[in-house]
C-alpha cells in the first residue's frame, strides 16, 4: 500500500485493495515518508476504517495530537476491552481529544476537579478502575502525572460509550443529588467500600435509568410492607429515615418530575435502614 497522507511519524492514510480508505498507525510508520511512498506493512499496529461523518474529526485529531497521546488512547481502549467493557472504535476519538485537553490543562496549570468523583467510582467501578489505570498509563507514555480525579473523567467517557452521554450525566446527577441529601440528613460520610453503600448507589443508578427510560415498575405489590414501614417511621428512632425519604421524594419530584411509588419507597427505606440502623 502507498501513503496518501502522512500525519506524523506514527500515522498515515492509505487505500486498501478493495478501495476503502484507512488510517494506519504504528511506531515509525510515517517516519521520512511522503505521499506516494510505499508503506512498510510490518510497522502497521492498528488499522482504522473511519465512517465518512467521523473522518474529518479523526484526521484533525491525528494532525494535532502527539503520537504518544494517540498511542495511549489506543492502550486505554485495548485495556478497557480486556477488562470486559464492550466499546466501539469511535471511542478512540473522544479519548484522544480528552487526553490532549487534559495534558494541555495540566501544562497551563489549570485545575478542573471532577465534582462527581465519588458517585462515578461507586456507580461505575469497572470503568473507574480503567480510568485509574489510564492515568498511570498517560504518565508512562507521555511523562505527564495528571491529578487522580482525571480517572473520573475517563471513567465517564467509558460509561458514556455504552449509553448516551445525556443518560450518563443525568444518572450521575440523580445519584449525586440523592447521596448529598443522605449525607446531609444523617450528618455522615458514606464509606464507598461498605457493601451496603455500594448496594444503595447501585439501586439509585438503576432507579435513575428506569425513570429516564420511562420503564414502569413491574415488581410485586408491596402496599402492605409499605404501610408497615410508614408506621415504623413514626417512631422516634426512625425520624431520620422519615426525614430522608421525604427529602428524597421531594428532590426527585421537583428535579425530575417523577413521583416515587410505594415499591420504590420500600426499597430505598430498606437500603437506608441497612446502613444507618
C-alpha positions in Angstrom: 0.0 0.0 0.0 1.0 3.6 -0.6 0.8 6.5 1.7 -1.9 9.1 0.7 -1.1 11.5 3.5 1.4 11.4 6.3 0.1 12.9 9.6 3.1 12.2 11.8 5.7 9.6 12.5 3.0 7.2 13.8 0.0 7.7 11.5 -0.6 7.7 7.7 -3.6 7.2 5.5 -3.8 4.8 2.6 -6.2 2.8 0.4 -6.9 -0.9 0.8 -7.0 -3.1 -2.3 -10.8 -3.0 -2.0 -10.9 0.8 -2.4 -11.6 1.7 1.3 -9.5 4.5 2.7 -7.9 3.6 6.1 -5.8 5.2 8.8 -2.8 3.2 9.7 -0.9 3.7 13.0 2.3 2.2 14.3 5.7 3.3 15.7 7.7 4.9 12.9 5.2 4.0 10.1 5.3 7.6 8.9 8.9 8.4 9.5 10.5 10.1 6.4 7.5 9.1 4.3 5.9 11.3 1.7 2.6 10.8 -0.2 3.1 8.0 -2.8 5.8 6.2 -0.8 5.3 2.5 -0.1 4.2 1.7 3.5 6.2 -0.9 5.4 3.3 -3.2 6.4 5.4 -4.7 9.1 5.0 -1.5 11.1 1.2 -1.4 11.0 -0.1 -1.9 14.5 -3.7 -0.6 14.1 -6.0 -0.2 11.1 -9.0 2.1 11.3 -11.9 2.1 8.8 -13.4 5.5 9.5 -17.0 6.3 8.7 -17.3 9.4 6.5 -19.0 11.6 9.0 -16.2 10.9 11.6 -13.3 11.1 9.1 -12.7 14.9 9.3 -12.6 15.0 13.0 -10.4 11.9 13.2 -7.9 13.3 10.7 -7.8 16.7 12.5 -7.1 14.9 15.8 -4.3 12.9 14.2 -2.8 16.1 12.8 -2.9 18.0 16.2 -2.3 15.2 18.7 1.1 13.9 19.7 1.9 10.3 18.7 2.1 9.5 22.4 -1.4 10.7 23.0 -2.8 8.6 20.2 -0.9 5.5 21.4 -2.0 5.9 25.0 -5.6 6.3 23.8 -5.2 3.0 21.9 -3.7 1.4 25.1 -6.7 2.6 27.2 -9.2 1.3 24.7 -7.5 -2.1 24.5 -7.2 -2.3 28.3 -10.9 -1.5 28.8 -11.9 -4.2 26.4 -9.6 -6.7 28.1 -11.4 -5.9 31.3 -14.8 -6.7 29.9 -16.1 -3.3 28.5 -17.7 -3.5 25.1 -16.6 -0.4 23.3 -16.6 0.7 19.7 -13.5 2.1 17.9 -15.2 5.5 17.7 -14.4 6.0 21.4 -10.8 6.5 20.3 -11.8 9.9 19.0 -13.1 11.2 22.4 -10.2 9.5 24.3 -7.6 11.3 22.1 -9.4 14.5 22.4 -9.7 14.3 26.2 -6.1 13.2 26.8 -4.8 16.1 24.7 -7.1 18.6 26.5 -6.2 17.1 30.0 -2.4 17.4 29.2 -2.9 21.0 27.9 -4.8 22.0 31.1 -2.0 20.4 33.2 0.7 22.3 31.3 -1.1 25.5 31.8 -1.7 24.9 35.5 -5.5 24.8 35.2 -7.2 22.8 37.8 -10.6 21.4 36.9 -11.7 19.0 39.7 -14.3 16.3 38.8 -17.2 17.1 41.2 -18.9 13.7 40.8 -15.8 11.6 41.6 -17.3 9.6 44.5 -20.5 8.9 42.6 -18.7 7.8 39.5 -16.4 5.5 41.4 -19.5 3.9 43.1 -21.8 3.7 40.1 -19.2 2.7 37.5 -16.5 0.7 39.4 -15.2 -1.2 36.4 -14.9 2.0 34.3 -13.2 3.8 37.2 -10.6 1.2 37.6 -9.7 1.5 33.9 -9.6 5.3 34.5 -7.1 4.9 37.2 -5.0 2.6 35.0 -5.3 5.2 32.2 -3.9 8.0 34.4 -0.8 5.9 35.2 -0.5 4.9 31.5 -0.6 8.6 30.5 2.2 9.2 32.9 4.2 6.3 31.4 3.6 7.2 27.8 3.5 11.0 27.9 5.5 11.8 31.0 2.6 13.8 32.5 1.4 13.0 36.0 -2.2 14.0 35.9 -4.3 14.6 39.0 -6.1 11.5 40.4 -9.5 12.9 39.6 -8.8 12.6 35.9 -9.7 8.9 36.4 -13.3 10.1 36.9 -13.3 12.0 33.7 -12.0 9.0 31.7 -14.5 6.6 33.5 -17.3 9.0 32.4 -16.0 8.7 28.8 -16.1 4.9 29.1 -19.5 4.8 30.7 -21.0 7.2 28.1 -19.8 4.9 25.4 -22.4 2.2 26.4 -25.2 4.7 26.7 -25.9 8.2 25.7 -23.9 11.0 27.3 -27.1 12.6 28.4 -28.2 9.4 30.1 -24.9 9.0 31.9 -24.8 12.6 33.0 -28.4 12.5 34.2 -27.8 9.3 36.1 -24.8 10.8 37.9 -26.7 14.0 38.7 -29.6 11.9 40.1 -27.3 9.8 42.2 -25.2 12.7 43.4 -28.3 14.7 44.4 -29.7 11.7 46.4 -26.4 10.9 48.0 -25.9 14.6 49.0 -29.3 14.5 50.7 -28.5 11.3 52.5 -25.1 12.7 53.8 -26.7 15.9 54.9 -29.7 14.3 56.6 -27.6 11.8 58.7 -24.6 14.1 59.0 -22.1 11.4 58.0 -19.9 10.5 55.1 -20.7 7.2 53.4 -18.0 4.6 53.2 -17.5 3.8 49.5 -16.1 0.4 50.3 -19.0 -0.6 52.5 -21.1 -3.3 50.7 -24.4 -1.6 51.8 -23.3 1.8 50.4 -22.4 0.0 47.1 -25.8 -1.6 47.0 -27.6 1.7 47.7 -25.7 3.6 44.9 -26.3 0.7 42.5 -30.0 0.8 43.3 -30.0 4.6 42.7 -28.3 4.1 39.3 -30.9 1.6 38.1 -33.7 3.7 39.6 -32.5 6.7 37.6 -32.1 4.8 34.4 -35.6 3.4 34.8 -37.0 6.9 35.4 -35.2 8.4 32.4 -36.1 5.5 30.1 -39.7 5.6 31.3 -39.8 1.9 32.3 -42.7 1.2 34.5 -42.2 -0.8 37.8 -43.2 -4.4 37.3 -42.3 -5.8 40.7 -44.6 -7.4 43.3 -47.2 -5.3 45.1 -45.7 -4.0 48.4 -48.6 -1.9 49.8 -48.7 -3.9 53.0 -45.0 -3.7 53.6 -45.1 0.0 52.7 -47.8 0.7 55.2 -45.8 -1.1 57.9 -42.7 0.8 57.2 -44.6 4.1 57.2 -45.8 3.2 60.7 -42.2 2.5 61.8 -41.1 5.8 60.6 -43.3 7.5 63.2 -41.1 6.0 66.0 -38.6 8.4 67.5 -35.6 6.3 66.5 -36.6 6.3 62.8 -37.2 10.1 62.4 -34.0 10.5 60.3 -35.3 7.9 57.9 -38.6 9.7 57.7 -36.9 13.0 57.0 -34.6 11.5 54.5 -37.2 9.6 52.4 -39.3 12.8 52.4 -36.4 14.9 51.1 -35.6 12.3 48.5 -39.2 12.2 47.3 -39.3 16.0 47.1 -36.0 16.2 45.2 -36.9 13.5 42.7 -40.3 15.1 42.1 -39.0 18.7 41.7 -35.9 17.9 39.7 -37.0 15.0 37.6 -40.8 15.3 37.6 -41.2 11.8 38.9 -43.2 10.6 41.9 -41.8 7.5 43.7 -44.3 4.7 44.1 -44.7 2.6 47.2 -42.4 -0.2 45.9 -39.6 2.3 45.2 -40.0 3.9 48.7 -39.8 0.4 50.3 -36.5 -0.4 48.6 -35.0 3.0 49.4 -36.0 2.6 53.1 -34.6 -0.9 53.2 -31.2 0.3 51.9 -31.2 3.3 54.3 -32.0 1.0 57.2 -29.2 -1.4 56.3 -26.7 1.5 56.5 -27.9 3.5 59.5 -29.6 1.0 61.8 
